[in-house]
Amino acid sequence: MISQRRRPSLQPHERFAEQLLAVLSGLRPVHSMLGQTIGEAYDQLVHLAPTTPLRARNTTPVIRTCRGFHPCPGVVEAWAVIAAGNQVRAMAFRLEQSPDLRWRCAAVEVTPRRHQN
């Protein structure tokens, strides 16, 4: 029998970073974030997702680092460093806790791709 290592429980910003990465790398559809976004965040994902900004050719992107801080109760401002092949990109997002205590993404940004001449 193979033992399975228990994965430590993720903080809300770490869980959302994984979900956002899956959408922005084309591994999951944007509509998988319905109900998990508020305000303009869903529209931002709809705009970003078709370009799959966090995908590199023949690689699977991974989160190198994810950090968050609480500027006030019920809010997390977070950022993640994403590696895909030899590319390293940054993603920033804001989470807000609703009255039902669920965390929802309120904004997301990704560093633009550098264009090579």
Secondary structure, DSSP 8 states (H G I E B T S, - for coil): -----------HHHHHHHHHHHHHTTSS-GGGGTTSB-TTHHHHHHHHGGG-TT--TT---EEEEEEEE-SSTTEEEEEEEEEETTEEEEEEEEEEE-TTS-EEEEEEEE-------
